Amino acid sequence: MRKKLIIFSLAFIFVIAFGIVYNGLVNNEKDRLNQKRAQQQFLDMYEVVEIKVDSLKENTEVEFLEEDDTKIIRRLDAYNKDKLVGIIYVGETKGRNEGLQVAFAIDVKKDNIVGMVFVQSNETPEYQKILTDNNKFLKQFLDKDMSAKKFTVEATSGATLTGNGINKIMQLVRAQYDADTDFETPAGIEFVSSRQDFTTLNFVYEFLADEETITVTTNQAYQIISISNEAYREDAAIEIEAHKMSAYITNIDGNNITIISKGFGGNLTTTATVENGNITAFETDISGESYDSSYNDLYQGGNVAGLFDDIINGNELEAVTGATVTSNAIIAAHNILLAYIEEVNTNE
């Protein structure tokens, strides 16, 4: 009996060990195939624009940049007969979800981006497909001049968060290329702040250019009404496009306030009532949000109704798991309302 038990135990250990080795071999093969697929994707970016590349070499000698939730994680140098013809940077950021990795291929002769591919993605497949199936969206990366002052990703409606993630990586790629080569990012203006003028309901932006503060006022369509230095009008328009207001008041009718904020499915409208400096009513129309649509396999639930009670009761607000974008939009609407109340109380 004891001999059988020993044999059984050894057999069990063998099966476990074999399973571990087998799984390791399977995972290694998956990694090899993924690397081969990625390598071919990288080469294809140069082939589309007829740049001959016969080898890609990993470059680990550079210090990669990181800014907020975005970072550069890889650099591959593209060679043709030992001559450097291109550089590929892989960046990682948060789009709709964490772990979005995108690669950009650069033509070092022209300092242009010549291709973009997804390397790794946890984005909702339907939203990502809106971009990958859109020729107009993809064509913008075929010959994108990195010396252009207007250097942004032209987003596609329906995949805004993923597009924003790609844009964050692209901006950092240009900065990395600037740091690694003799390319110089064109001088421009730096965004400092934005606020709403609660008397006119216009937007007021401040930028910094060569130690000069540039003040710009726009209407709610982001058209420039006034600017303190006309020489920076074009630069300001580009930066304003990249820094639109997350929430703003569209109408004040006595005690009733209407607010627009950016939600998951588009703009959300909030209606609120303020009496004697207190919020007595607050409701956001979330009927257009689509967290629980059948195609959104990353939906985790999430009920934002409790936020409205917390706002009326003056409780601390926190984003709702499973409905983060929607709840953050509600919180942004609440914050702009508080700013309005504070200004009204100060002026009384």
C-alpha positions in Angstrom: 0.0 0.0 0.0 2.8 2.3 0.9 4.6 1.5 -2.3 1.5 2.4 -4.3 1.2 5.7 -2.4 4.8 6.6 -3.2 4.3 5.7 -6.9 1.1 7.8 -7.0 2.8 10.7 -5.3 5.7 10.6 -7.7 3.3 10.4 -10.6 1.4 13.4 -9.3 4.6 15.4 -8.9 5.6 14.4 -12.4 2.3 15.6 -13.8 2.5 18.9 -12.0 6.1 19.4 -13.1 5.3 18.5 -16.7 2.4 20.9 -16.6 4.6 23.8 -15.3 7.2 23.1 -18.0 4.5 22.7 -20.7 2.9 26.0 -19.7 6.2 27.7 -19.7 7.0 26.4 -23.2 3.5 27.5 -24.4 3.9 31.0 -22.9 7.4 31.3 -24.4 6.0 30.4 -27.8 3.2 32.9 -27.4 5.8 35.6 -26.4 7.9 34.7 -29.5 4.9 34.9 -31.8 3.8 38.2 -30.3 7.3 39.6 -30.7 7.4 38.4 -34.3 4.0 39.9 -35.0 5.1 43.3 -33.4 8.4 43.2 -35.4 6.4 42.8 -38.6 4.0 45.6 -37.7 7.0 47.9 -37.1 8.6 47.0 -40.5 5.2 47.5 -42.2 5.0 51.1 -41.1 8.1 51.9 -43.1 7.1 49.8 -46.0 3.9 51.8 -46.5 5.9 54.9 -47.1 8.6 53.0 -49.1 11.4 53.4 -46.7 13.6 50.3 -46.9 14.5 48.8 -43.5 16.6 45.6 -43.3 17.0 45.4 -39.5 15.6 46.7 -36.2 17.8 47.0 -33.2 16.7 47.6 -29.6 18.3 50.8 -28.1 18.5 50.7 -24.3 21.1 53.4 -23.9 18.7 56.3 -23.8 16.8 57.6 -20.7 13.1 57.3 -21.4 10.8 60.2 -20.6 7.7 60.0 -18.3 5.0 62.5 -17.8 2.0 62.0 -15.6 0.4 58.7 -16.7 2.3 58.5 -19.9 5.8 57.1 -20.5 8.1 55.9 -23.3 9.0 52.2 -22.8 11.0 51.1 -25.9 13.1 52.5 -28.7 14.1 50.5 -31.7 16.5 51.9 -34.4 15.7 51.0 -38.0 18.6 50.4 -40.3 19.2 50.0 -44.0 22.7 48.7 -44.8 24.0 49.9 -41.4 22.5 53.4 -42.0 20.0 54.7 -39.5 16.9 55.5 -41.4 14.2 55.5 -38.7 13.4 55.3 -35.0 10.4 53.6 -33.5 9.2 54.6 -30.0 6.7 52.6 -28.0 4.7 54.6 -25.4 2.3 53.5 -22.7 -0.6 55.5 -21.2 -4.2 55.3 -20.1 -6.8 55.6 -22.8 -10.3 54.4 -22.0 -8.5 51.9 -19.8 -5.0 51.3 -18.4 -2.2 49.7 -20.4 -2.6 51.3 -23.8 0.7 50.8 -25.8 1.2 52.5 -29.1 4.2 52.6 -31.4 5.2 55.5 -33.7 7.7 55.2 -36.5 9.8 58.2 -37.4 11.7 59.0 -40.6 14.9 60.5 -39.3 15.7 62.2 -42.6 12.5 64.2 -42.7 11.8 64.3 -38.9 8.3 63.0 -39.7 6.1 60.4 -38.2 5.3 57.8 -40.9 3.2 55.3 -39.0 1.3 54.3 -35.9 0.2 50.9 -34.6 -1.3 49.5 -31.4 1.1 47.2 -29.6 -1.0 46.3 -26.6 -4.5 47.4 -25.7 -7.2 46.9 -23.1 -9.5 49.3 -24.9 -13.1 48.2 -25.6 -12.8 46.5 -29.0 -15.7 48.3 -30.6 -14.2 51.7 -29.7 -10.7 50.8 -30.9 -12.2 49.4 -34.1 -13.7 52.9 -34.8 -10.1 54.1 -35.1 -8.4 51.1 -36.8 -11.2 50.9 -39.5 -11.0 54.6 -40.2 -8.7 55.4 -43.1 -8.8 59.1 -42.5 -7.7 58.6 -38.9 -4.8 56.3 -39.8 -3.6 58.4 -42.8 -2.8 61.4 -40.5 0.2 59.3 -39.3 1.7 58.6 -42.7 3.7 61.8 -43.0 3.1 63.9 -39.9 5.5 66.8 -39.6 6.9 66.9 -36.1 8.0 70.5 -36.6 4.5 71.7 -37.2 3.1 73.9 -34.4 -0.3 72.2 -34.7 0.9 68.7 -33.7 -2.1 66.8 -32.4 -4.1 63.7 -33.1 -7.3 64.4 -35.0 -9.7 62.4 -32.8 -12.7 60.4 -34.1 -16.1 60.8 -32.5 -17.0 57.7 -30.5 -13.5 56.9 -29.5 -12.4 60.1 -27.8 -10.6 58.6 -24.8 -8.6 56.2 -26.9 -7.7 59.1 -29.2 -6.7 61.2 -26.3 -4.4 58.4 -25.1 -2.8 58.1 -28.5 -2.3 61.9 -28.5 -0.5 61.8 -25.1 1.9 59.2 -26.3 2.6 61.1 -29.6 3.4 64.3 -27.7 5.8 62.4 -25.5 7.3 60.7 -28.5 8.2 64.1 -30.0 9.7 65.2 -26.7 11.8 61.9 -26.6 12.9 62.4 -30.2 13.9 66.0 -29.3 16.0 64.7 -26.4 17.6 61.8 -28.3 18.5 63.7 -31.6 19.3 67.1 -32.9 15.7 67.7 -33.7 14.2 70.8 -31.9 10.6 71.0 -31.0 9.3 74.4 -32.3 8.9 77.1 -29.7 5.3 77.9 -28.8 3.3 78.9 -25.8 2.7 76.9 -22.6 -0.8 76.4 -21.2 -1.0 77.8 -17.6 -4.7 77.9 -16.6 -8.3 78.3 -17.7 -11.4 79.5 -16.0 -14.9 80.8 -16.7 -16.0 84.4 -16.4 -19.3 84.0 -14.5 -20.5 87.4 -15.6 -20.2 86.9 -19.4 -19.9 83.1 -19.2 -16.9 83.3 -21.6 -13.7 81.4 -21.0 -10.4 83.0 -20.0 -7.1 81.3 -20.8 -3.6 82.1 -19.6 -0.5 81.0 -21.5 3.2 81.6 -21.0 5.5 82.6 -23.9 9.1 83.8 -23.3 8.2 84.8 -19.7 5.2 86.9 -21.0 1.7 86.0 -19.8 -0.7 85.8 -22.7 -4.4 86.2 -21.8 -7.1 85.0 -24.2 -10.8 85.2 -23.9 -13.1 82.9 -26.0 -16.8 82.3 -26.3 -18.3 78.9 -25.6 -17.5 77.8 -29.1 -13.8 78.4 -28.3 -13.6 81.3 -30.8 -11.1 83.9 -29.7 -12.8 87.2 -28.7 -9.7 89.0 -27.4 -5.9 88.2 -26.9 -3.3 90.3 -25.1 -0.7 89.7 -27.8 -1.9 89.1 -31.4 1.4 87.5 -32.4 0.4 84.4 -30.5 -3.2 84.0 -31.9 -2.5 80.9 -34.0 -0.5 79.2 -31.2 -3.2 80.1 -28.7 -6.0 78.6 -30.9 -4.1 75.4 -31.1 -3.5 75.2 -27.4 -7.1 76.1 -26.6 -8.3 73.2 -28.8 -6.1 70.9 -26.7 -7.4 72.3 -23.4 -11.1 72.6 -23.7 -13.1 73.2 -20.5 -14.1 70.0 -18.6 -17.2 71.7 -17.3 -18.8 75.1 -17.7 -22.1 77.0 -17.1 -24.2 77.6 -20.1 -27.1 79.5 -18.6 -28.0 81.3 -15.3 -31.7 82.0 -14.8 -32.2 83.4 -11.3 -31.5 80.5 -9.0 -31.4 77.9 -11.7 -28.0 77.0 -13.3 -27.4 74.8 -16.4 -24.0 73.2 -16.7 -22.3 71.2 -19.4 -19.6 68.6 -18.6 -17.8 65.8 -20.6 -19.2 62.3 -19.9 -18.6 58.9 -21.3 -21.0 59.1 -24.2 -20.6 62.8 -24.9 -21.6 66.1 -23.2 -23.8 65.8 -20.1 -26.3 68.5 -19.0 -26.7 69.2 -15.4 -29.5 71.4 -13.9 -29.0 72.8 -10.4 -30.8 75.2 -8.1 -28.9 77.5 -5.7 -30.7 79.3 -2.9 -28.9 81.5 -0.3 -25.5 80.1 -1.4 -26.7 76.5 -0.9 -27.3 73.8 -3.6 -30.9 72.7 -3.1 -31.3 70.7 -6.3 -28.7 69.0 -8.6 -29.5 66.5 -11.4 -27.5 65.3 -14.4 -29.0 63.8 -17.4 -27.1 60.5 -18.0 -29.5 58.9 -20.4 -27.0 59.1 -23.2 -24.3 57.2 -21.3 -23.6 53.7 -22.6 -21.7 51.9 -19.8 -24.2 49.0 -19.8 -24.4 48.5 -23.6 -23.9 44.9 -24.6 -20.7 45.6 -26.6 -18.9 47.1 -23.6 -17.4 44.0 -22.1 -15.5 46.1 -19.5 -18.6 47.4 -17.8 -18.4 46.7 -14.1 -21.6 48.2 -12.9 -21.7 51.5 -11.0 -24.6 53.6 -9.8 -24.0 57.3 -9.8 -27.4 58.2 -8.1 -25.8 58.4 -4.7 -23.6 61.3 -5.9 -26.6 63.6 -6.2 -27.6 63.0 -2.6 -24.0 63.6 -1.5 -23.9 66.9 -3.4 -27.2 68.1 -1.8 -25.9 67.0 1.7 -22.5 68.6 1.2 -20.7 65.2 1.5 -17.2 64.5 0.1 -17.5 63.2 -3.5 -15.7 60.2 -4.9 -15.7 58.6 -8.3 -17.9 55.6 -8.7 -16.2 52.3 -9.7 -17.6 51.0 -13.0 -18.8 54.5 -14.0 -15.6 56.5 -13.5 -16.0 58.9 -16.5 -19.6 59.6 -15.8 -19.1 60.2 -12.1 -16.1 62.4 -12.8 -18.2 64.5 -15.2 -20.8 65.0 -12.4 -18.1 66.0 -10.0 -16.6 68.4 -12.5 -20.1 70.0 -12.9 -20.3 70.3 -9.1 -16.9 71.9 -8.9 -17.7 74.6 -11.5 -21.0 75.3 -9.6 -19.0 75.7 -6.3 -16.7 78.1 -8.0 -19.7 80.1 -9.2 -21.2 80.2 -5.7 -17.9 81.3 -4.2 -17.6 84.2 -6.6 -21.2 85.3 -6.1 -20.8 85.1 -2.3 -17.5 87.1 -2.5 -19.1 89.9 -4.6 -22.2 90.2 -2.3 
